[in-house]
Amino acid sequence: MLTTVLGPEGYAAMLAGNPAGAVWAVDHGDYAPDSVEYTCVAGVVLRRDLPLDQWRGIYGDVDGLLAAGVLEASPTDATRAHITVDIRPVAARGTESAEVLIVSDQDSSMTARTPAPNHVPGVGNAPLSLLSVLPPVSDAQRAGSPPLRVLDLGTGSGVLATVLATSHSAVEVTATDISSRALGFARCAFPQHASIDWVEGSWFEPVEGQLFDLIVSNPPFVIGPDCGLSYRETPLDFDGASRLVVEQAAQHLANHGTAHLLAAWALTEADSAASKVTGWIPGEDIRAWVVQRDLVDITTYVHTWLTDEGIDTRSSEGIKRTADWLDYFMGAGITHIGMGYVHMKRTTGTSSEVTFEVMDQALQPGTFLGHETREWFARAEWLDRQDAHSVLDTQYAARPTLALEHVSVSDGDLGVGFKDYALRLSRTDGPAWSHEVDQHVAAIVKGINPDGLTLRDTAELYAAVNGLDGDAFTDALAPIVVDLVRHGLILPADIVEEL
C-alpha cells in the first residue's frame, strides 16, 4: 500500500526521513483525502492530524483509542486527532507471505522527537537489513520434519519473530527481550499467534539449555560511552554486545542449525576485522560467513547515531555529546567501526571454518540476499569436500547471470583510441561479485558445460591448442576456480539442482 499511495518518489522520501516530500506526494497522489488508503498512509505512517471521522473509517469507534492515548486530539481542534504510535507493514523477503503490521513507539523520521530511555523501535533499517539476508524456508523443505525451532533474541517490537512466525506453518518461535514494554508492543502486533512464545529476560538467560534450528538477532550493538537507550546500547564495553551474541548463539544451535546476526566491531589501527570477529567464534563445529557491509570512521559513526537519536549535532548538547563520544573512542585507540552480518551453521566433528569478506560494492536497491546466504553455505560445504584433483575432475556450469566485462581506457601514450585495461567476470545478480581474470581463464569459463567435459579435460584441451604446459596450466587454474565457485560465478554441476 505504501508504494501504491506514495508513488516511488514519495516512498523514497519517506524512507529518507523527508516527511515534507512524502506528505506532498500523498496530497498530490491518486487517492482522495477521505479514502481509507489516504488515511492509512497520511494518518498512520506520516502522522498527520486528520478528522475523527476519517479515523473512524479505519478503526471504527475511536473513543477507546483516545482514552488509551493511541490517538491524541489536536490541541487546537477537538474534531481532529493524530496517532501516537507507529504502525508499519512488513513481510518476509523471498516468499509470497502476506504483510503483517508492527506496532512500536514513533521515531524521529516523520516528526521531531527524542526517544525515551525505554523507547521501542519499529520497522527500521536494521531489521529490514537482516530480513534481506535471511534464507527463505519453504514449507515444502520442512515437509515431514518437526517444526522449525526459531529464536529471535532481543525481539523489540517483534519484527523478526512475527514475520518468521507468519511466513511458515511449521515453526515454533521463542522471542526474548529484556524490556517488558517492548514485549507488550510485540504482542499487540500478533497477540494470538500460538507459535510465538514471548519471554522476558536478559540475553540468553530465558533459553538456557535450549537448542534452535534458526537464531536471528538484531541486538543492541551500538558502541558508545553510555547505555541511555536500552534498544541500542548496553553496559558492555565497546563491541562486547556483539561478541556475546555471536559466542552464545553458537552454543544454542542445534545440529545443522543456522544463526544470522547483525553485529558491529570496534577497530584500532592495529586491528584486523577478520581476526577480531574470528576470535568470537568457537574453535569447533561452526562454519561461519562474516560479511562486513560498512566500515566508517568514528566521527561519521557518532554523527549517525546522534542523528538517529534526534540530536542536532550543531546544538550545544550535540557538540558536547559528540566530544564525549569521540573521547571515549580515542581513549581506547578506536579509529573505525565495522558493521555487518555474522552467519553461522552448526557442523559436527570438525574444526570451525570462518570466512570474512568485505561486501562494500553497490547493490541494486531492494536486493534480496537470502538465497545467496543459503547458497553460500552449500558452495562452502561442497568446496570443503574437495581437493585440487577433484576440483579439476568436476563439470561446471556458468551462472546464468554471469557477465564477461571487457574494460578499455583511453590510450594516453598514443593520444588516440583505447587500450585494454581489464577483463572481469561479474555476477549481475545478488551480491554482484566481480573477479578480474586473464584471457585464459575467461576462455575456460566460456567452454565449461555441466553436461560436457570436466574442467581438467577442458583445460588440457585448451592448453594443447594454445601451446601451454598442460600440468602447469591446470595446477594454476584449480585455486582460481575455487574462488569462482566460492562466490557463485560458476557452479559445480552436481549441486546446481540443489541450489
TANOR-V592666 format. One record per backbone hydrogen bond with DSSP energy under -0.5 kcal/mol. CO is the residue of the C=O (numbers start at 1). NH is the residue of the N-H. Records with the same first field share a line. If there is no record, write none. Layout:
BEGIN
CO->NH + NH
END
This chain:
BEGIN
1->5
2->6
3->7
6->10
7->11
8->12
9->13
10->14
11->15
12->16
13->18
14->17
17->19
18->22
19->23
20->24
21->25
22->26
23->27
24->28
26->29
32->35
35->39
36->40
37->41
38->42 + 43
39->43 + 44
40->44 + 45
41->45 + 46
42->48
50->81
51->54 + 55
52->56
53->57
54->58
55->58 + 59
56->60
62->66
63->67
64->68
65->69 + 70 + 71
66->69
70->84 + 85
72->82
74->77
77->74 + 80
79->52
80->74
81->50
82->72
84->106
86->104
88->102
90->100
92->95
100->90
102->88
104->86
107->111
116->119
117->230
119->121
120->105
121->157
122->124
124->128
125->129
126->130
127->131
128->132
130->133 + 134
131->134
132->369 + 370
136->138
138->142
140->143
142->145
148->150 + 172
149->213 + 214
150->174
151->153 + 216
152->155 + 176
153->218
155->158 + 159
158->162
159->163
160->164
161->165
162->166
163->167
164->168
169->171
170->148
172->150
173->175 + 197
174->152 + 176
175->199
176->154 + 155
177->201
178->180
179->183
180->184
181->185
182->186
183->187
184->188
185->189
186->190
190->193
192->194
193->196
195->173 + 197
196->198
197->175 + 199
199->177
202->205
204->207
205->208
207->210
212->254
213->258
214->151
215->260
216->153
217->262
219->221
222->224
228->230
229->232 + 233
232->222
237->240
238->241
239->243
240->244
241->245
242->246
243->247
244->248
245->249
246->250
247->251
248->252
249->252
250->253
252->212
254->257
257->346
258->215
259->344
260->217
261->342
263->340
265->338
267->335 + 336
268->271
271->273
272->276
273->277
274->278
275->279
277->280 + 281
278->281
283->352
285->347
286->288 + 353
287->345
288->355
289->291 + 343
290->292 + 357
291->293 + 341
292->359
294->339
296->337
297->301
298->302
299->303
300->304
301->305
302->306
303->307
304->308
305->309
306->311
307->310
309->115
311->313
312->315 + 318
315->319
316->320
317->321
318->322
319->323
320->324
321->325
322->326
323->327
324->328
325->329
326->330
327->331
328->332
329->332 + 334
330->333
333->269
335->298
336->267
337->296
338->265
339->293 + 294
340->263
341->291 + 343
342->261
343->289
344->259
345->287
346->256
350->285
353->288
354->356
355->290 + 357
357->292 + 359
364->367
367->369
369->373
370->374
371->375
372->376
373->377
374->378
375->379
376->380
377->381
378->382
379->383
380->384
381->385
382->385
383->386
387->391
388->392
389->393
391->394
392->456
394->455
395->493
397->491
399->402
401->428
403->405 + 426
404->406
405->407 + 424
406->408
407->421 + 422
409->419
410->412
411->415 + 416
417->411
419->409
422->407
423->437
424->405 + 426
425->435
426->403
429->432
433->427
435->425
438->442
439->443
440->444
441->445
442->446
443->447
444->448
445->448
449->452
454->458
455->459
456->460
457->461
458->462
459->463
460->464
461->465
462->466
463->468
464->467
468->470
469->473
470->474
471->475
472->476
473->477
474->478
475->479
476->480
477->481
478->482
479->483
480->484
481->485
482->486
483->487
484->489 + 490
485->488
489->399
491->397
492->495 + 496
493->496
495->498 + 499
496->499
END
